Amino acid sequence: MNRSIVASIVCLLVAATSQAFGQFSQTVDDVDAVFSSWNGQLQTAIDATAYGGSYQYILDWGNSGNASALVRYQLSGVPAGNNLYHISFSSPANPTFGNPGSIAQWHIFNVAADGTPNFAQAIPWAGQFGTNKQWLGPNQGYNPGGWTLAGPGPQSDTSTGDGDVVWLNGSGSGAPYIYIEFQPWYNAPIAFDAINVTQIVPEPSSIVLSVLGAAGLGLAAWRRRRTRRAS
């Protein structure tokens, strides 16, 4: 076999597997989130089952007089361009705050994919209902004292899988971020903990198979050219 072809295959395999194991993953704890529009005291609960040993809550949100409130989880170092990601959320095992997994405790995760909360964002998904702004709910149950994958949907690109993935554009108008909005009609109490955002990349085995397939096609073409020259 031509040595240059062998060298090319090896380089492709090394590059592909390096990419697979080097995906972006970032956890933002509740204490590092940015809070805004609070008309009341945000309190910290010490809980060994929460990520980092604590979580944030407002005991009497319904009587706090808030029009709304925002919890912003800012991301940094998101890879350039549009890529797919999973969002997971940490949930303390403390059952004090409503029914686990209910809207009173864990809320919709809105996605500022291109660094803006706009309803028309710079991502490949066309969207639905007149907007491509993405948001995921806690729709896969609840894992007290652990992590739960957000989604699927209700507003996400289902063509890429089960609807439990979101697009983030690391080359947008600013650094992407995830945020929760608490509305005045939510029942008290409310609470929140850390989130994790992890890039989705093909499994190394899938990448290797794809590279080998492409290499096989190239080798077959080389052999055909060689046979024609010999004849």
C-alpha positions in Angstrom: 0.0 0.0 0.0 1.2 3.5 -0.8 3.0 4.9 2.3 1.4 8.3 1.9 -2.0 6.7 2.1 -1.1 4.9 5.3 0.3 8.0 6.9 -2.9 9.9 6.0 -5.1 7.3 7.6 -3.1 7.4 10.8 -3.3 11.2 10.9 -7.0 11.1 10.4 -7.5 8.6 13.2 -5.4 10.5 15.7 -7.2 13.8 14.9 -10.6 12.2 15.1 -10.1 10.5 18.4 -8.5 13.6 19.9 -11.5 15.6 18.9 -13.9 13.0 20.5 -12.2 13.1 23.8 -11.6 16.9 23.9 -15.2 18.1 24.1 -16.3 21.1 26.0 -17.9 20.6 29.4 -18.6 23.2 32.1 -20.4 23.3 35.4 -21.8 26.6 36.8 -22.7 26.4 40.4 -25.6 28.4 41.9 -23.2 30.6 43.9 -21.6 31.6 40.6 -24.9 32.4 38.8 -26.0 36.1 38.4 -29.3 37.0 40.1 -31.4 40.0 39.1 -34.8 41.6 39.9 -35.1 40.2 43.4 -37.4 42.0 45.8 -36.6 39.8 48.8 -33.8 37.9 50.4 -32.2 35.1 48.5 -31.1 32.5 51.0 -28.6 29.7 50.9 -29.3 26.2 52.2 -26.4 24.0 53.3 -27.1 20.5 51.9 -24.6 17.8 51.3 -26.7 16.4 48.5 -26.5 19.6 46.5 -23.6 20.3 44.1 -20.9 22.2 46.0 -22.8 21.5 49.3 -25.4 24.2 49.0 -28.3 25.6 46.9 -30.3 28.9 46.7 -33.9 29.4 47.5 -36.6 31.9 48.4 -39.1 30.5 50.9 -42.1 32.8 50.2 -41.8 33.7 46.6 -45.5 34.1 46.2 -45.6 37.0 48.7 -42.3 38.6 47.7 -43.8 41.2 45.3 -41.5 40.2 42.5 -42.6 40.9 39.0 -40.1 38.4 37.8 -36.5 37.2 38.5 -33.7 36.0 36.5 -30.9 33.5 37.2 -28.1 33.7 34.7 -25.6 30.9 34.3 -22.8 32.5 32.2 -20.6 30.1 30.1 -17.0 30.8 29.1 -14.7 29.2 26.6 -17.5 27.8 24.4 -16.0 26.5 21.2 -16.4 28.7 18.1 -19.2 28.0 15.7 -22.5 26.1 16.2 -22.3 22.9 18.1 -24.8 20.7 20.0 -24.9 20.4 23.8 -26.7 18.7 26.7 -27.9 20.6 29.7 -28.1 18.8 33.1 -29.2 20.2 36.4 -28.3 19.3 40.0 -31.1 18.6 42.4 -30.8 18.4 46.2 -32.5 15.6 47.9 -34.3 17.9 50.4 -38.0 17.5 49.8 -38.9 20.7 51.7 -39.5 22.7 48.5 -42.6 21.4 46.8 -42.8 18.3 44.8 -39.5 17.1 43.3 -39.4 18.1 39.6 -42.4 20.4 39.8 -42.5 23.9 38.3 -42.4 25.2 41.9 -38.9 23.9 42.3 -37.1 23.3 39.0 -37.9 25.5 36.0 -37.5 25.9 32.3 -33.9 26.4 31.2 -33.8 29.1 28.5 -30.8 29.2 26.1 -29.1 32.4 25.0 -27.4 30.4 22.2 -25.6 33.3 20.6 -25.1 35.4 23.7 -28.5 37.1 23.4 -32.0 36.3 24.6 -33.5 37.2 21.3 -36.2 35.2 19.7 -34.2 35.0 16.4 -30.8 33.5 17.2 -27.8 32.7 15.0 -28.1 28.9 15.0 -28.8 26.3 12.3 -32.3 25.5 13.7 -35.2 27.3 12.0 -37.3 26.9 15.1 -41.1 26.7 15.7 -43.9 28.9 16.8 -42.2 31.9 15.1 -39.0 31.7 17.1 -35.8 29.6 17.3 -35.0 30.5 20.9 -34.5 27.2 22.7 -35.7 26.1 26.1 -35.7 22.8 27.9 -37.9 21.6 30.8 -37.2 19.0 33.5 -39.1 16.4 31.5 -37.0 13.3 32.2 -38.0 12.9 35.9 -36.0 13.9 38.9 -32.9 12.5 40.5 -32.7 13.7 44.1 -29.1 14.2 45.1 -27.8 13.8 41.6 -27.9 15.2 38.0 -30.8 15.1 35.6 -30.7 15.7 31.9 -33.0 18.6 30.8 -35.5 18.1 28.0 -36.7 16.8 25.7 -38.2 20.1 24.5 -40.5 21.7 24.6 -38.6 24.1 22.3 -35.6 22.3 20.7 -34.3 20.8 17.5 -35.7 17.3 17.3 -34.0 16.6 14.0 -30.7 16.1 15.9 -31.9 13.4 18.3 -34.6 13.2 21.0 -35.0 16.9 21.5 -32.8 16.9 24.6 -30.0 18.8 22.9 -29.5 22.5 22.2 -27.4 24.6 19.8 -24.8 27.0 21.2 -22.9 29.4 18.9 -19.5 30.3 20.3 -19.0 32.8 17.5 -22.2 34.8 18.2 -22.9 38.3 19.6 -21.4 37.3 23.0 -20.7 34.3 25.2 -23.6 31.9 25.4 -25.5 31.5 28.7 -28.3 29.6 30.2 -31.0 31.3 32.3 -34.1 30.6 34.4 -36.9 33.1 34.7 -39.1 32.9 37.8 -42.6 34.4 37.1 -44.9 36.0 39.7 -47.5 33.2 39.3 -45.1 30.5 40.4 -46.0 29.0 43.7 -43.7 29.3 46.7 -41.1 28.2 47.4 -38.5 28.3 44.6 -35.0 26.8 44.6 -32.2 26.2 42.2 -28.7 24.6 42.1 -25.9 24.1 39.6 -26.1 23.3 35.9 -23.7 21.5 33.6 -23.4 22.0 29.8 -21.5 19.4 27.8 -20.8 19.3 24.1 -22.0 16.3 22.1 -19.5 14.7 19.8 -19.6 11.4 17.9 -18.4 8.4 19.8 -14.8 7.5 19.0 -15.8 4.2 17.5 -18.2 6.0 15.1 -15.5 8.5 14.1 -13.1 5.7 13.5 -15.6 3.8 11.3 -16.3 6.9 9.3 -12.6 7.6 8.8 -11.9 4.0 7.9 -14.8 4.1 5.4 -13.5 7.2 3.7 -10.0 5.7 3.7 -11.3 2.5 2.1 -12.9 4.5 -0.7 -9.7 6.4 -1.3 -7.7 3.1 -1.3 -10.1 1.5 -3.8 -9.8 4.5 -6.1 -6.0 4.3 -5.9 -6.1 0.6 -6.7 -8.3 1.3 -9.8 -5.9 3.9 -11.1 -3.0 1.6 -10.5 -4.7 -1.2 -12.4 -5.5 1.0 -15.3 -1.9 2.2 -15.5 -0.7 -1.5 -15.4 -3.0 -2.5 -18.2 
